[in-house]
Amino acid sequence: MSPKQSTLADPAQDNNDALREQLSTTTEAYNRFVPREFLRLLGIDDIRKVELGQQVERKMTILFADIRNFTSLSESMSPQENFNFLNSYLIQMEPVIAAHGGFIDKYIGDGIMALFPDSPDAALRCGLAMMERLEQYNDGRERAGYRRIKIGIGINTGIVILGTIGGAARMDGTVIGDAVNLAARMERLTKDYRVSILISEYTLYCLDEPSLWSIRFLDRTHVRGKQGTQSVYEVFNADPPALREAKKKTLTMFEEALAYFHLDDLLTARERLAGYLAIVPDDDAAHVYLERCETPAAGLGEQRGELPSIWREEYSFGVPVVDAAHKNLLSDMNALARAVNVSALHLTTPLMAQIRFAAVRDFAVEEQLMQEDGYPFLELHVRQHQRFFEFFGELRREIEEGEENRVYLAFRVKRYLTGWLINHILSADRHYGHYRAGKRREQGLRQVT
């Protein structure tokens, strides 16, 4: 080949290069609408391979973030100003989420729904980093003559289904499950309490080291369409330093006041909250509770009253030996709460020993059944059992030391033991029950055919 020929362009090669560049550009464009992380979770490496109905079930932590009072804020802006503002805010938050191992599943108006496949700790660190970035963003807004904005963040952990839905002409990726609904509920509650970050008890139990965070109990709340109530916790690491330290020092005082409120002793709750606010006057959540004490008939019944105390048939999930064990555990836990409440220490010691023995035995039976059935979330279930024993150990020490307020201790027993058991049954155990029933149906069909 002559030197002249070697320098001639290869039309076929040029065409291939152009096609590759076009494909790369097209793929990048699609990735802006369908996150590549979402596709990876579905086991898809090429967006052209996406099909309707593909799905995968897995544990996730879901984070919802929303701008406070966005509607009133947007009314003073033109359509273009609205979009400029939203995009300027979202551009700040997207890299923070990515830096913490999460990805944005979707934007919902001024809200963000982000998924964290690996760790609830990563989601919580992300939430705090978002609050820090918001401060920097607000400083810039102030310099430009705009007012500062606030956001609320709700976080929940659980098993979800990721998949594709739609029709012949339009398809979308989505995430469904109770865990998503509860995360959205957490975010909405931040407005009610005027706090920055709320997490569910599921997320609390899944954290590697809960003691590393500044966390306090805040409420018991209903989730639409679900039985029972869920405990809600405030993470206040992002508060101004002085307020954060004040909340830490008075955490027990605050939670004692809430215990009286939830046990329907509003007079004592009001007195405790007033005393607390004399020390921490800038605690908005305490002001909200004080208002509730003063207007008890204002439709707030779902936030007050006893935690579950009697066995209900809806707690059964179809394995008689496990259901019977759960029923006995619930009875013993309620007996312990009553004994603590009346300072019957001669009863608390044998009851605690009985609860621990029964839990060790019954959880082992559950885990053995799950192993035999090949349950894919066995490891997650075992971790939840382990976390139960950690909290149980802490409560046991507090009860034996006898230094805490007895009403507060009884409420903690019901929250960490009774409440945990009911929610564990209605979520984790029920999920396994559905899996087990489905497996039995498949086995029956194979035998028939």
Residue pairs with C-beta under 8 A, 6 or more apart in sequence:
27 47
30 47
31 47
34 47
34 50
34 173
35 103
35 104
35 105
35 173
37 103
37 115
37 117
38 103
38 105
38 115
38 162
38 173
39 45
39 47
39 50
41 56
41 58
41 117
41 162
42 50
42 54
42 55
42 56
42 162
42 163
42 164
42 173
43 56
44 50
44 54
50 164
50 171
51 164
52 164
52 165
52 166
52 167
52 171
53 163
53 164
53 165
54 163
54 164
55 161
55 162
55 163
55 164
56 161
56 162
56 163
57 159
57 160
57 161
57 162
57 376
58 117
58 159
58 160
58 162
59 157
59 158
59 159
59 160
59 377
59 380
60 115
60 116
60 117
60 157
60 158
60 159
60 160
60 162
60 175
60 179
61 115
61 116
61 119
61 120
61 122
61 123
61 155
61 156
61 157
61 203
61 206
62 113
62 114
62 115
62 116
62 123
62 155
62 156
62 157
62 158
62 160
62 175
62 179
62 180
62 183
63 97
63 102
63 112
63 113
63 114
63 115
63 116
63 123
63 126
63 127
63 153
63 154
63 155
63 183
64 111
64 112
64 113
64 114
64 153
64 154
64 155
64 183
64 184
64 186
64 187
65 93
65 111
65 112
65 114
65 127
65 130
65 151
65 152
65 153
65 154
65 187
66 110
66 111
66 112
66 151
66 152
66 187
67 73
67 89
67 110
67 111
67 149
67 150
67 151
68 149
68 150
68 151
68 152
68 191
69 150
70 109
70 110
73 149
74 82
74 85
74 110
77 85
86 110
88 137
89 110
89 137
89 149
90 107
90 112
92 133
92 134
92 136
92 137
93 112
93 130
93 133
94 104
96 126
96 129
96 130
96 133
97 103
97 104
97 112
97 114
97 126
97 130
99 126
99 129
100 116
100 122
100 123
100 125
100 126
100 129
101 116
101 117
101 118
101 119
101 122
101 126
102 114
102 115
102 116
102 122
102 123
102 126
103 114
103 115
104 112
104 113
104 114
105 113
105 114
105 115
105 173
105 175
106 113
107 113
111 187
113 175
113 180
114 123
114 126
115 175
116 122
116 123
116 126
119 208
120 155
120 157
120 199
120 203
120 206
120 207
121 207
121 208
121 209
123 155
123 157
123 203
124 155
124 197
124 199
124 203
124 207
124 213
124 235
127 153
127 155
127 197
127 235
127 238
128 197
128 235
128 237
128 238
130 151
130 153
131 151
131 153
131 196
131 197
131 238
132 238
134 149
134 150
134 151
138 148
138 149
141 147
141 148
141 149
142 148
150 196
151 196
152 187
152 188
152 190
152 191
152 195
152 196
152 197
152 198
153 187
153 190
153 196
153 197
153 198
154 183
154 184
154 185
154 186
154 187
154 188
154 189
154 190
154 197
154 198
154 199
155 183
155 186
155 197
155 198
155 199
155 200
155 203
156 179
156 180
156 182
156 183
156 186
156 199
156 200
156 202
156 203
157 179
157 200
157 202
157 203
157 206
158 177
158 178
158 179
158 182
158 202
158 427
159 177
159 179
159 377
159 380
159 431
160 175
160 176
160 177
160 179
160 180
161 175
161 176
161 177
162 173
162 174
162 175
163 173
163 174
163 176
164 171
164 172
164 173
164 174
165 171
165 172
165 174
166 172
178 223
178 226
178 427
179 202
181 223
181 224
181 225
182 200
182 202
182 223
182 230
183 200
185 221
185 223
185 224
186 198
186 199
186 200
186 232
187 198
189 198
189 219
189 221
189 232
190 196
190 197
190 198
192 288
193 218
193 219
193 234
193 284
193 285
193 288
194 284
194 285
194 288
195 218
195 234
195 236
195 284
195 285
196 235
196 236
196 238
196 239
197 234
197 235
197 236
197 237
197 238
198 218
198 232
198 233
198 234
198 235
199 215
199 232
199 233
199 235
200 230
200 231
200 232
200 233
201 230
201 231
201 232
201 233
201 419
201 420
201 423
202 423
202 427
204 210
204 215
204 231
204 233
205 384
205 387
205 388
205 391
205 420
206 383
206 384
206 387
207 213
213 235
213 237
214 235
214 236
214 237
214 239
214 244
214 247
214 248
215 233
215 234
215 235
215 236
216 233
216 234
216 236
216 247
216 251
216 254
216 255
217 231
217 232
217 233
217 255
217 258
217 415
218 232
218 233
218 234
218 258
218 285
219 231
219 232
219 258
219 303
220 229
220 230
220 231
220 232
220 262
220 303
220 307
220 415
220 419
221 229
221 230
221 232
221 302
221 303
222 228
222 229
222 230
222 302
223 230
226 426
227 312
227 314
227 426
228 308
228 422
228 423
228 426
229 302
229 307
229 419
230 423
231 415
231 419
234 285
236 243
236 244
236 247
237 244
239 247
243 280
243 282
243 283
246 279
246 280
246 282
246 283
247 254
247 280
247 283
250 276
250 279
250 280
252 404
252 408
253 272
253 275
253 276
253 279
254 276
254 280
254 283
254 286
255 408
256 272
256 405
256 407
256 408
257 269
257 272
257 273
257 276
257 286
257 289
258 269
258 289
259 405
259 407
259 408
259 410
259 411
259 412
260 266
260 268
260 269
260 272
260 407
261 269
261 273
261 289
261 292
261 293
261 303
261 304
262 303
262 304
262 305
262 307
262 411
263 305
263 306
263 407
263 411
264 304
264 305
264 306
265 407
266 293
266 296
269 289
269 293
270 290
270 293
270 294
273 286
273 289
273 290
273 293
274 290
276 283
276 286
277 283
277 286
277 287
277 290
280 286
292 298
292 300
292 303
296 304
306 414
307 414
307 415
307 418
307 419
307 422
308 330
308 418
308 419
308 422
309 334
309 414
309 418
311 326
311 327
311 330
311 331
314 426
315 323
315 326
315 327
315 330
315 422
315 425
315 426
316 323
317 323
317 425
317 429
317 430
317 432
317 433
318 433
318 436
318 437
319 369
319 433
319 436
321 365
322 362
322 365
322 366
322 369
322 429
325 358
325 361
325 362
325 365
326 362
326 421
326 425
326 429
328 358
329 355
329 358
329 359
329 362
329 421
330 418
330 421
330 422
332 351
332 354
332 355
332 358
333 355
333 413
333 414
333 417
333 418
333 421
334 414
334 418
335 347
335 351
336 348
336 351
336 352
336 355
336 413
336 417
337 410
337 413
337 414
337 417
337 418
338 344
338 410
339 345
339 347
339 348
339 351
340 348
340 399
340 406
340 409
340 410
340 413
341 406
341 407
341 410
342 406
343 402
343 406
345 402
348 399
349 400
352 396
352 399
355 392
355 417
356 389
356 392
356 396
359 385
359 388
359 389
359 392
363 385
363 388
366 381
366 385
366 429
366 432
367 378
367 381
367 382
367 385
369 436
370 378
370 381
370 432
371 378
373 435
373 436
373 439
374 439
375 381
375 432
375 435
375 436
376 435
377 428
377 431
377 432
380 428
381 428
381 432
384 424
384 428
388 420
388 424
391 416
391 417
391 420
392 416
392 417
395 409
395 412
395 413
395 416
395 417
398 404
398 409
398 412
399 409
399 413
404 412
